[in-house]
Amino acid sequence: MYEKLKSIREKFDSLTERLADPEIHKDRDKMISIGKERAKLEPIVNKFTELLNIDDNIRQAKELLNGGDKDLAEMAKNEIEELSPVQEKLLEEIKLLLVPKDPNDDKNIYLEIRAGTGGDEAGLFAGELYRMYQRYAEKMGWTFNTVDYNETGPNVIKEVIVEVSGDEVYGKLKFESGVHRVQRVPETETQGRVHTSAASVAILPITEVEEVEIDPNDLKIDTYRSSGAGGQHVNKTDSAIRITHLPTNLVVTCQNERSQLKNKHSAMKILVSRLQEMEHQKASDKESQERKLQVGSGDRSAKIRTYNFPQGRMTDHRIGLTLYKLDSIMDGNISDIIEALIMEDKAEKLKSGV
């Protein structure tokens, strides 16, 4: 492992030198590309530097341990006992950082949220999830563009599709797919009983239309007038598009753009992304059966999280994480949850030798 880490450090140093070259700054795209590549290696290099320092301190302490001076030997023994767990922890952290990345991690995504069981309460919760992810995207510096928005009443979402763009969007949000459950007392509940509702979330890495070959004869394309409660999200023109992929019976609608052409392009992008996700899901199901992955199976029918409002509690059932700061979470502060899921997935992959 040390040889691999040395090689990574050499590459990091080389990229650092290239960024210092004034000629590179003339090509902005190249400079950004090198900067991103360097940024990915930096956490590994930093941990490796820490490890080498610890290794050196332990080596020196071992020399003192065998040096014949009893007082120095006792100090050295204590230092070794203190540094050895730190050394082991650093080695584990580095192993996790070396786990190969999902090739889709750098992709932008379509975020799809649909109200599930629970009537209007489920639709209200879907709207809150929409705002939660919107605020998280703002904190991350991502763009959050609503592609399709269907509500049955003010803030009561039936279905919404959002294109989220930025750095490592899929890598951060891919574990959000699944059923999100809410427990609370609805405003219309007169006896104070807690009701349970649900909304489903799907995270699709965006696949460009050109990347997938689709037979035009497999598509049924309809135009219609935008409908729904609307508001800022819906333009009531005849520009709405519905595309049906006949072999799979997948249906995609898009109505947020005023241009029929733009809606058609967005609908096609969503369709090919869903088709790619279906293929990915087949492979993921097989993989999760083989290594029984708790996190990352992407099973959208699985209940992944509960938001309990009376207790101010959020529980992620896949990793047993419970946090008592629900107001903050609903305000988009979900980094702790996301990072915990990423680390658990890496640990499982490391354990499985993936």
VENURBEL-V287949 format. One record per residue. N is the residue number from 0. RES is the residue in one small letter. SS is DSSP state (@ for helix, = for strand, . for the rest). PHI is phi in whole degrees, 0 to 359 (NA if undefined). Layout:
BEGIN
((N | RES | SS | PHI) (N | RES | SS | PHI))
END
This chain:
BEGIN
((0 | m | . | NA) (1 | y | @ | 298) (2 | e | @ | 295) (3 | k | @ | 296) (4 | l | @ | 293) (5 | k | @ | 296) (6 | s | @ | 296) (7 | i | @ | 294) (8 | r | @ | 296) (9 | e | @ | 298) (10 | k | @ | 295) (11 | f | @ | 299) (12 | d | @ | 297) (13 | s | @ | 296) (14 | l | @ | 294) (15 | t | @ | 297) (16 | e | @ | 297) (17 | r | @ | 295) (18 | l | @ | 292) (19 | a | @ | 279) (20 | d | . | 283) (21 | p | . | 303) (22 | e | . | 295) (23 | i | @ | 297) (24 | h | @ | 290) (25 | k | @ | 282) (26 | d | . | 247) (27 | r | @ | 299) (28 | d | @ | 298) (29 | k | @ | 293) (30 | m | @ | 298) (31 | i | @ | 296) (32 | s | @ | 299) (33 | i | @ | 295) (34 | g | @ | 299) (35 | k | @ | 294) (36 | e | @ | 297) (37 | r | @ | 295) (38 | a | @ | 299) (39 | k | @ | 291) (40 | l | @ | 276) (41 | e | @ | 303) (42 | p | @ | 299) (43 | i | @ | 293) (44 | v | @ | 297) (45 | n | @ | 298) (46 | k | @ | 294) (47 | f | @ | 295) (48 | t | @ | 298) (49 | e | @ | 300) (50 | l | @ | 297) (51 | l | @ | 297) (52 | n | @ | 296) (53 | i | @ | 296) (54 | d | @ | 303) (55 | d | @ | 295) (56 | n | @ | 295) (57 | i | @ | 293) (58 | r | @ | 299) (59 | q | @ | 295) (60 | a | @ | 294) (61 | k | @ | 295) (62 | e | @ | 295) (63 | l | @ | 292) (64 | l | @ | 299) (65 | n | . | 256) (66 | g | . | 273) (67 | g | . | 98) (68 | d | . | 272) (69 | k | @ | 296) (70 | d | @ | 296) (71 | l | @ | 295) (72 | a | @ | 296) (73 | e | @ | 294) (74 | m | @ | 297) (75 | a | @ | 296) (76 | k | @ | 299) (77 | n | @ | 298) (78 | e | @ | 294) (79 | i | @ | 296) (80 | e | @ | 297) (81 | e | @ | 283) (82 | l | @ | 275) (83 | s | @ | 301) (84 | p | @ | 297) (85 | v | @ | 295) (86 | q | @ | 299) (87 | e | @ | 297) (88 | k | @ | 297) (89 | l | @ | 297) (90 | l | @ | 299) (91 | e | @ | 294) (92 | e | @ | 297) (93 | i | @ | 293) (94 | k | @ | 301) (95 | l | @ | 295) (96 | l | @ | 293) (97 | l | . | 275) (98 | v | . | 299) (99 | p | . | 304) (100 | k | . | 282) (101 | d | . | 294) (102 | p | . | 300) (103 | n | . | 273) (104 | d | . | 304) (105 | d | . | 275) (106 | k | . | 282) (107 | n | . | 284) (108 | i | = | 224) (109 | y | = | 256) (110 | l | = | 261) (111 | e | = | 243) (112 | i | = | 235) (113 | r | = | 229) (114 | a | = | 293) (115 | g | . | 248) (116 | t | . | 289) (117 | g | . | 125) (118 | g | @ | 61) (119 | d | @ | 298) (120 | e | @ | 298) (121 | a | @ | 293) (122 | g | @ | 293) (123 | l | @ | 295) (124 | f | @ | 295) (125 | a | @ | 301) (126 | g | @ | 295) (127 | e | @ | 290) (128 | l | @ | 296) (129 | y | @ | 303) (130 | r | @ | 289) (131 | m | @ | 299) (132 | y | @ | 290) (133 | q | @ | 297) (134 | r | @ | 290) (135 | y | @ | 296) (136 | a | @ | 299) (137 | e | @ | 298) (138 | k | @ | 295) (139 | m | @ | 274) (140 | g | . | 76) (141 | w | . | 269) (142 | t | = | 267) (143 | f | = | 227) (144 | n | = | 249) (145 | t | = | 287) (146 | v | = | 265) (147 | d | = | 214) (148 | y | = | 220) (149 | n | = | 233) (150 | e | = | 239) (151 | t | = | 259) (152 | g | = | 184) (153 | p | . | 304) (154 | n | . | 65) (155 | v | = | 256) (156 | i | = | 273) (157 | k | = | 273) (158 | e | = | 201) (159 | v | = | 217) (160 | i | = | 235) (161 | v | = | 233) (162 | e | = | 266) (163 | v | = | 248) (164 | s | = | 234) (165 | g | . | 157) (166 | d | . | 277) (167 | e | . | 51) (168 | v | @ | 294) (169 | y | @ | 296) (170 | g | @ | 302) (171 | k | @ | 277) (172 | l | @ | 256) (173 | k | @ | 297) (174 | f | @ | 271) (175 | e | @ | 277) (176 | s | . | 296) (177 | g | = | 141) (178 | v | = | 267) (179 | h | = | 256) (180 | r | = | 252) (181 | v | = | 240) (182 | q | = | 234) (183 | r | = | 192) (184 | v | . | 266) (185 | p | . | 296) (186 | e | . | 298) (187 | t | . | 276) (188 | e | . | 279) (189 | t | . | 274) (190 | q | . | 258) (191 | g | . | 73) (192 | r | . | 280) (193 | v | . | 280) (194 | h | = | 253) (195 | t | = | 247) (196 | s | = | 229) (197 | a | = | 211) (198 | a | = | 219) (199 | s | = | 255) (200 | v | = | 238) (201 | a | = | 233) (202 | i | = | 244) (203 | l | = | 246) (204 | p | = | 296) (205 | i | . | 286) (206 | t | . | 250) (207 | e | . | 291) (208 | v | @ | 305) (209 | e | @ | 294) (210 | e | @ | 279) (211 | v | . | 234) (212 | e | . | 269) (213 | i | . | 236) (214 | d | . | 287) (215 | p | @ | 306) (216 | n | @ | 291) (217 | d | @ | 274) (218 | l | = | 249) (219 | k | = | 246) (220 | i | = | 246) (221 | d | = | 239) (222 | t | = | 248) (223 | y | = | 201) (224 | r | . | 275) (225 | s | . | 303) (226 | s | . | 225) (227 | g | . | 109) (228 | a | . | 298) (229 | g | . | 79) (230 | g | @ | 74) (231 | q | @ | 290) (232 | h | @ | 272) (233 | v | . | 240) (234 | n | . | 260) (235 | k | . | 277) (236 | t | . | 230) (237 | d | . | 271) (238 | s | . | 266) (239 | a | = | 294) (240 | i | = | 235) (241 | r | = | 235) (242 | i | = | 244) (243 | t | = | 248) (244 | h | = | 269) (245 | l | . | 300) (246 | p | . | 298) (247 | t | . | 252) (248 | n | . | 63) (249 | l | = | 288) (250 | v | = | 239) (251 | v | = | 235) (252 | t | = | 242) (253 | c | = | 213) (254 | q | . | 219) (255 | n | . | 276) (256 | e | . | 273) (257 | r | . | 284) (258 | s | . | 271) (259 | q | @ | 299) (260 | l | @ | 296) (261 | k | @ | 294) (262 | n | @ | 296) (263 | k | @ | 295) (264 | h | @ | 297) (265 | s | @ | 296) (266 | a | @ | 297) (267 | m | @ | 294) (268 | k | @ | 298) (269 | i | @ | 294) (270 | l | @ | 299) (271 | v | @ | 294) (272 | s | @ | 293) (273 | r | @ | 292) (274 | l | @ | 296) (275 | q | @ | 295) (276 | e | @ | 294) (277 | m | @ | 299) (278 | e | @ | 293) (279 | h | @ | 297) (280 | q | @ | 296) (281 | k | @ | 300) (282 | a | @ | 293) (283 | s | @ | 293) (284 | d | @ | 298) (285 | k | @ | 296) (286 | e | @ | 294) (287 | s | @ | 291) (288 | q | @ | 292) (289 | e | @ | 288) (290 | r | @ | 238) (291 | k | . | 48) (292 | l | . | 295) (293 | q | . | 279) (294 | v | . | 249) (295 | g | . | 95) (296 | s | . | 287) (297 | g | . | 73) (298 | d | . | 290) (299 | r | . | 285) (300 | s | . | 273) (301 | a | . | 278) (302 | k | = | 285) (303 | i | = | 257) (304 | r | = | 207) (305 | t | = | 237) (306 | y | = | 248) (307 | n | = | 258) (308 | f | . | 287) (309 | p | . | 301) (310 | q | . | 264) (311 | g | . | 62) (312 | r | = | 240) (313 | m | = | 239) (314 | t | = | 235) (315 | d | = | 263) (316 | h | . | 287) (317 | r | . | 288) (318 | i | . | 238) (319 | g | . | 66) (320 | l | = | 270) (321 | t | = | 236) (322 | l | = | 233) (323 | y | . | 257) (324 | k | . | 210) (325 | l | @ | 298) (326 | d | @ | 301) (327 | s | @ | 294) (328 | i | @ | 297) (329 | m | @ | 294) (330 | d | . | 270) (331 | g | . | 97) (332 | n | . | 271) (333 | i | . | 245) (334 | s | @ | 301) (335 | d | @ | 300) (336 | i | @ | 293) (337 | i | @ | 297) (338 | e | @ | 293) (339 | a | @ | 295) (340 | l | @ | 293) (341 | i | @ | 297) (342 | m | @ | 294) (343 | e | @ | 295) (344 | d | @ | 296) (345 | k | @ | 297) (346 | a | @ | 297) (347 | e | @ | 292) (348 | k | @ | 295) (349 | l | @ | 296) (350 | k | @ | 296) (351 | s | @ | 274) (352 | g | . | 74) (353 | v | . | 276))
END
